Amino acid sequence: MSAEHGVPPTEGIYAVIVTFNPSLEILRRLLGRLQGQVTGILIVDNNSRNRRDLEAVKAANRDIEVFYLPENLGIGYAHNVGIRRVRELKGSHVLILDQDSIPSQTMVAQLMQVASTIVKDRETLGAVGARYVGTHAGNDSFFVQFGTLKFKRVFCAEERSRTRYVRADFLISSGTLFPISTLNKVGEMDEALFIDHVDTEWFLRANHYGYYSYGACDALMEHGLGDQTIKIWLGGWRYVPRHRPFRYYYMFRNSILLYKRQYSPARWIWNDMLRLAFIFVVFGLCSGHRAEHIRMMWRGAIDGFHGVTGGSVEPAHTA
């Protein structure tokens, strides 16, 4: 891929984009931003209903590989399809992106700069993640560390170090750069979780093996969390993502599944239990569709205790 915007692509970096009924307009923007930043682009499609549109996108971008899955097999499975292909291509890094994430024109270079700095400092690198810019003014993104009583939000504006990166106990998968060498040692994504906590599980496992991850303050990406974002007061105004009811099933089920993993630290479990309690109060008791939200949360919790995995609940072809 040719270099654009004055930033040459770093050899060996492949972007893996997972699609499920994507907006073609946003996907084209994403592909346009990636041109010149990576060696190659792989799209893994989870059986979208607008597959013909994707084929048109592929025809217009012949240097992009597209893998069509026969059914929606979940985000972890799709990520692993891309990771395995990058191995076949002898790539050095995998950049995972959601279908609606738009990287800045220098995001990949900034991620790679931080990754190189960490390696030079002889730190064991897990992954490096971008700083996402939300769709609401004042909705500043942050990186997360496990606090004693709750998740600690670390804002880059508060980071005084010249390194321009911060330690993060876990990152969202979109906009995160994974070295293939680390994936070879830590392992791939847990396909059994299907959607929520796929990224969290990998980072908990990586931390357990001594691989630490970082947020790159100058690597920017447009990204929205959830189907909608609501603003609530909780000791200060905060933006909270709101999802469709089926997602709360996976949040509760997969949290409980991870509580039983031996590499899940007690501090993360406590922090996450508080997060689930917050979700239950806000979306189970104080928002619309309360009965459906509570039903999915309860069903997820029960299935989590019983060890149910995979795509147990999924609205077919819901955009």
C-alpha positions in Angstrom: 0.0 0.0 0.0 1.3 3.4 -0.9 2.2 5.9 1.8 -0.1 8.9 2.2 -0.2 11.9 4.5 3.6 11.9 4.7 3.6 8.8 7.0 5.1 5.6 5.5 3.5 2.3 6.3 5.4 0.1 8.8 6.2 -3.2 7.1 4.5 -6.2 8.7 1.5 -4.5 10.2 -1.8 -5.9 9.0 -5.2 -4.5 10.0 -8.0 -7.0 10.8 -11.5 -5.6 10.6 -14.5 -7.6 11.7 -17.8 -6.7 10.0 -21.4 -7.5 10.8 -24.0 -5.6 8.7 -21.6 -2.6 8.4 -22.4 0.9 7.3 -20.7 1.0 3.9 -20.1 4.7 4.2 -18.2 4.4 7.5 -16.4 1.3 6.3 -15.1 3.1 3.2 -13.9 6.0 5.5 -12.1 3.4 7.7 -10.4 1.8 4.7 -9.4 5.1 3.3 -7.8 6.1 6.5 -5.8 2.8 6.7 -4.4 3.3 3.2 -0.7 4.0 3.5 -0.6 3.2 7.2 -0.5 -0.6 7.1 1.0 -3.4 4.9 -2.4 -5.0 4.3 -6.0 -5.1 5.3 -8.1 -8.2 6.1 -11.9 -8.1 6.5 -13.5 -11.0 8.3 -17.3 -10.8 7.8 -19.6 -12.5 10.3 -22.3 -13.4 7.7 -23.6 -9.9 7.0 -26.9 -9.5 5.2 -25.3 -6.8 3.0 -22.6 -9.2 1.7 -23.1 -8.0 -1.9 -22.2 -4.4 -0.8 -19.0 -5.8 0.8 -18.2 -7.6 -2.4 -18.4 -4.2 -4.2 -16.1 -2.7 -1.6 -13.7 -5.6 -2.2 -13.8 -5.1 -6.0 -12.9 -1.5 -5.5 -10.0 -2.4 -3.2 -8.3 -5.3 -4.8 -5.4 -5.3 -2.2 -7.9 -6.1 0.6 -8.6 -9.7 1.5 -12.2 -10.6 2.7 -13.1 -13.8 4.5 -16.8 -14.6 4.6 -17.9 -16.7 7.6 -20.9 -19.0 7.1 -22.6 -17.7 10.2 -22.1 -15.2 13.0 -19.4 -17.0 15.0 -18.6 -14.2 17.3 -15.9 -11.5 17.6 -13.3 -13.8 19.1 -13.5 -16.4 16.3 -13.4 -13.6 13.6 -10.3 -12.0 15.3 -8.6 -15.4 15.2 -9.3 -15.9 11.5 -7.5 -12.7 10.9 -4.6 -13.4 13.3 -4.0 -16.8 11.7 -3.9 -15.2 8.2 -1.4 -12.6 9.4 0.8 -15.4 10.6 0.6 -17.0 7.2 1.6 -13.7 5.6 4.6 -13.5 8.0 3.3 -10.3 9.6 4.9 -8.9 12.7 1.8 -7.1 14.2 -2.0 -7.3 14.1 -4.0 -4.1 14.3 -7.6 -5.0 15.3 -10.4 -2.6 14.4 -14.1 -2.5 14.7 -16.1 -1.7 11.6 -17.1 1.8 12.9 -13.7 2.9 14.2 -11.9 5.6 12.2 -8.2 6.0 12.9 -6.4 9.3 12.6 -4.0 9.6 9.7 -1.0 8.9 12.0 -2.5 6.5 14.5 -0.6 3.4 13.4 2.7 5.2 13.4 2.0 6.5 16.9 1.1 3.0 18.1 4.3 1.6 16.6 6.4 4.3 18.1 5.2 3.5 21.6 5.6 -0.2 21.0 9.2 0.3 19.9 9.9 2.4 22.9 8.5 -0.2 25.3 10.6 -2.9 23.6 13.8 -0.8 23.7 13.2 -0.3 27.5 13.2 -4.1 27.7 9.6 -4.3 28.9 7.6 -7.4 28.0 5.0 -5.9 25.7 1.4 -7.2 25.6 -0.2 -4.6 23.3 -0.6 -0.9 22.6 -3.9 0.8 22.3 -5.2 4.0 20.7 -6.9 6.8 22.5 -10.5 7.0 21.2 -12.4 10.2 20.6 -16.1 9.9 21.4 -18.9 11.6 19.5 -19.9 13.9 22.4 -18.0 17.1 23.4 -16.4 16.7 26.8 -16.5 12.9 26.5 -12.7 12.5 26.9 -11.5 9.0 26.7 -9.2 7.4 29.2 -7.2 4.2 29.9 -8.1 1.9 32.7 -6.2 0.4 35.6 -7.5 -1.8 38.4 -8.0 0.4 41.4 -8.3 -0.8 45.0 -12.1 -0.1 45.2 -13.0 0.7 41.6 -11.6 1.0 38.1 -9.2 3.9 37.9 -9.6 6.1 34.9 -6.3 7.5 33.6 -6.5 10.5 31.3 -3.7 11.5 29.1 -4.2 15.1 30.0 -3.1 14.2 33.5 0.0 12.3 32.2 3.0 14.5 32.8 5.6 12.0 31.5 7.3 12.8 28.2 6.8 9.3 27.1 3.2 10.1 26.1 2.0 6.6 27.0 0.3 5.2 30.1 0.1 1.7 31.6 -3.3 0.1 31.1 -4.5 -3.1 32.7 -6.7 -3.8 29.7 -7.6 -2.1 26.4 -10.6 -2.2 24.1 -9.7 -4.4 21.2 -10.5 -1.8 18.5 -7.4 0.3 17.8 -5.1 -2.0 19.6 -1.8 -3.2 18.1 -0.8 -6.8 19.0 2.7 -8.2 18.3 2.4 -11.6 16.7 5.3 -12.8 19.0 3.1 -12.0 22.0 0.0 -13.7 20.5 2.2 -16.8 19.9 3.1 -16.9 23.6 -0.1 -15.7 25.3 -2.5 -17.3 22.9 -5.3 -16.2 20.6 -8.7 -14.8 21.6 -11.2 -16.9 23.5 -13.8 -17.8 20.9 -16.2 -19.3 23.5 -17.0 -15.8 24.9 -18.5 -14.8 21.6 -18.6 -11.0 22.1 -18.3 -9.2 25.4 -15.1 -9.5 27.5 -13.2 -11.1 24.6 -10.6 -8.4 24.9 -10.7 -8.2 28.7 -10.0 -12.0 28.9 -7.0 -11.7 26.7 -5.5 -8.9 28.7 -6.1 -10.7 32.0 -4.3 -13.7 30.6 -1.5 -11.6 29.2 -1.0 -9.9 32.5 -0.9 -13.3 34.2 1.9 -14.3 31.9 3.8 -11.1 32.6 2.9 -9.2 29.4 1.9 -5.6 30.1 -0.1 -3.2 27.9 -0.1 0.5 27.3 -2.2 3.3 25.9 -0.7 5.6 23.4 -1.8 9.2 24.1 -1.1 10.5 20.6 -2.6 7.6 18.7 -6.2 8.9 18.1 -9.2 7.1 16.8 -12.9 8.0 16.4 -14.9 5.4 18.2 -18.3 5.0 19.8 -19.1 2.6 22.7 -22.5 1.1 22.5 -25.5 1.7 20.3 -26.1 5.0 22.1 -24.4 7.1 24.7 -26.3 8.6 27.6 -25.2 11.3 30.0 -25.8 10.7 33.7 -24.7 12.2 37.0 -22.6 10.1 39.2 -20.5 12.4 41.4 -20.0 14.3 38.2 -21.4 14.0 34.6 -20.4 10.8 32.9 -21.2 9.4 29.4 -22.4 5.8 29.6 -22.8 3.5 26.6 -26.3 1.9 26.2 -26.6 -1.4 24.4 -29.4 -3.5 23.0 -30.8 -5.9 25.6 -29.1 -9.0 24.2 -25.7 -7.5 25.0 -26.4 -7.4 28.7 -26.7 -11.2 28.6 -23.1 -11.5 27.4 -21.9 -8.9 29.9 -23.2 -10.7 32.9 -22.6 -14.3 31.6 -19.0 -13.6 30.5 -18.1 -11.7 33.7 -19.2 -14.7 35.8 -17.3 -17.1 33.5 -14.1 -15.0 34.0 -14.6 -14.8 37.7 -13.9 -18.5 37.7 -10.7 -18.3 35.8 -7.6 -18.7 38.0 -5.7 -15.9 36.3 -8.5 -13.3 37.0 -7.1 -11.1 39.8 -9.4 -10.4 42.8 -9.0 -6.7 42.3 -10.4 -7.0 38.7 -13.3 -9.2 39.9 -14.2 -6.7 42.6 -14.0 -3.8 40.2 -16.1 -5.6 37.6 -18.8 -6.6 40.2 -19.2 -3.0 40.9 -19.5 -2.3 37.2 -22.3 -4.9 36.9 -24.1 -3.5 39.8 -24.0 -0.1 38.2 -25.3 -1.5 34.9 -28.1 -3.2 36.7 -29.2 -0.1 38.5 -29.0 2.2 35.5 -30.3 -0.1 32.8 -32.3 -2.6 34.8 -34.1 -0.2 37.1 -33.8 3.3 35.7 -34.1 3.2 31.9 -36.5 2.0 29.2 -37.0 -1.6 28.4 -36.3 -2.5 32.0 -38.1 -5.9 32.0 -36.1 -7.1 28.9 -32.8 -5.8 30.3 -33.4 -7.5 33.6 -34.4 -10.7 31.9 -31.2 -10.8 29.8 -29.0 -9.9 32.8 -30.6 -12.7 34.9 -30.4 -15.2 32.1 -26.7 -14.3 31.5 -25.9 -14.6 35.2 -27.5 -18.1 35.4 -25.7 -19.3 32.3 -22.5 -17.9 33.6 -22.8 -20.0 36.8 -23.6 -23.0 34.7 -20.6 -22.5 32.4 -22.6 -21.9 29.2 -20.4 -20.5 26.4 -20.8 -19.5 22.7 -23.4 -17.6 20.9 -26.3 -18.5 23.2 -28.3 -15.3 22.5 -28.0 -13.5 19.2 -30.6 -11.5 17.2 -30.1 -12.7 13.7 -28.9 -10.0 11.3 -29.5 -7.2 13.7 -27.6 -4.1 12.6 
